[in-house]
Amino acid sequence: MSHDGRENEPGGRTSPSWGSYRRSIGDRTSLFGALRTEWAPMKALYPGSYLDLSPSTAIPSVTYVDLDRRAARYFAEESIVRAEIEGRTQPGAGTDIAFHHADYTKPLPIPLANFDLLISLYAGPVWDHCRQYLAPGGLLLANTSHGDASLAALDPSLQLVAAVHHRAGVYRLDTSDLDRYLIAKRPTAPDADAIRRQGRGIAYTKTAFAYVFRAVEDHR
Ligand SMILES: C[S@@+](CC[C@H](N)C(=O)[O-])C[C@H]1O[C@@H](n2cnc3c(N)ncnc32)[C@H](O)[C@@H]1O
């Protein structure tokens, strides 16, 4: 293994890891640290995670799901995953790291209503396909990139509880005056089917990196 936790492949190439991925997308440790400070989630599900191991720095149990073979190869190397997370976790975090090499649009071999955080970042309509795994009162972290936050905003079973901002590598939550968020720039009413077809979110008057929603138990 190389000094930064990447495994050397024959021919001198290195296989991608959280370390190499973090160097390209930035470190999201402070994002999950902020979620922990506010709500202390214990069990998260991350469909379309690729190599983003950052939730395990703050959350005790995280189940990662991805179709990508590089992600499957990385998570299969438990010693590399452990080496990469070591020294980066908050107390009690990162104890249970599971990975499923699977398509999240198909039924997953995990219990229903069992997670208190569902993570949807740049990975398609996770909420449409994985809502059944979220426990009542659980949280959805979603961004607008592939339209998921915009679909969530239209879902009466979800309530916005925070906006996530990202600046100079640091993430923070805004939980105040949430009515300022998720206001469409265009006057036409947002249409969930159009968002799904286009795989793209709505442009809002006030931007944020992502949003946190709570699944409300009785929304009628
Ligand atoms: C752009 S990457 C984003 C990775 C990570 N969520 C992040 O924010 O850095 C999207 C990932 O979602 C995965 N993905 C897309 N559709 C999927 C599906 N139906 N089932 C499982 N994984 C999927 C892809 O394989 C890819 O690794």
PDBQT file of the ligand as one rigid body, heavy atoms in Angstrom, charges set to zero:
ROOT
HETATM    1  C1  LIG A 301     -21.174  11.353  -9.523  1.00  0.00    +0.000 C 
HETATM    2  S1  LIG A 301     -20.912   9.990  -8.470  1.00  0.00    +0.000 S 
HETATM    3  C2  LIG A 301     -21.177  10.738  -6.892  1.00  0.00    +0.000 C 
HETATM    4  C3  LIG A 301     -20.498   9.992  -5.791  1.00  0.00    +0.000 C 
HETATM    5  C4  LIG A 301     -20.720  10.558  -4.398  1.00  0.00    +0.000 C 
HETATM    6  N1  LIG A 301     -22.108  10.454  -4.010  1.00  0.00    +0.000 N 
HETATM    7  C5  LIG A 301     -20.275  11.978  -4.264  1.00  0.00    +0.000 C 
HETATM    8  O1  LIG A 301     -21.101  12.845  -3.962  1.00  0.00    +0.000 OA
HETATM    9  O2  LIG A 301     -19.093  12.245  -4.436  1.00  0.00    +0.000 OA
HETATM   10  C6  LIG A 301     -22.381   9.026  -8.705  1.00  0.00    +0.000 C 
HETATM   11  C7  LIG A 301     -22.255   7.593  -8.219  1.00  0.00    +0.000 C 
HETATM   12  O3  LIG A 301     -23.557   7.041  -8.164  1.00  0.00    +0.000 OA
HETATM   13  C8  LIG A 301     -23.477   5.716  -8.620  1.00  0.00    +0.000 C 
HETATM   14  N2  LIG A 301     -24.810   5.318  -9.082  1.00  0.00    +0.000 N 
HETATM   15  C9  LIG A 301     -25.581   5.937 -10.023  1.00  0.00    +0.000 A 
HETATM   16  N3  LIG A 301     -26.734   5.281 -10.184  1.00  0.00    +0.000 NA
HETATM   17  C10 LIG A 301     -26.689   4.199  -9.355  1.00  0.00    +0.000 A 
HETATM   18  C11 LIG A 301     -27.584   3.134  -9.082  1.00  0.00    +0.000 A 
HETATM   19  N4  LIG A 301     -28.779   3.052  -9.695  1.00  0.00    +0.000 N 
HETATM   20  N5  LIG A 301     -27.232   2.234  -8.142  1.00  0.00    +0.000 NA
HETATM   21  C12 LIG A 301     -26.043   2.323  -7.506  1.00  0.00    +0.000 A 
HETATM   22  N6  LIG A 301     -25.144   3.307  -7.738  1.00  0.00    +0.000 NA
HETATM   23  C13 LIG A 301     -25.458   4.239  -8.646  1.00  0.00    +0.000 A 
HETATM   24  C14 LIG A 301     -22.431   5.732  -9.719  1.00  0.00    +0.000 C 
HETATM   25  O4  LIG A 301     -21.893   4.436  -9.921  1.00  0.00    +0.000 OA
HETATM   26  C15 LIG A 301     -21.416   6.716  -9.141  1.00  0.00    +0.000 C 
HETATM   27  O5  LIG A 301     -20.414   6.064  -8.401  1.00  0.00    +0.000 OA
ENDROOT
TORSDOF 0
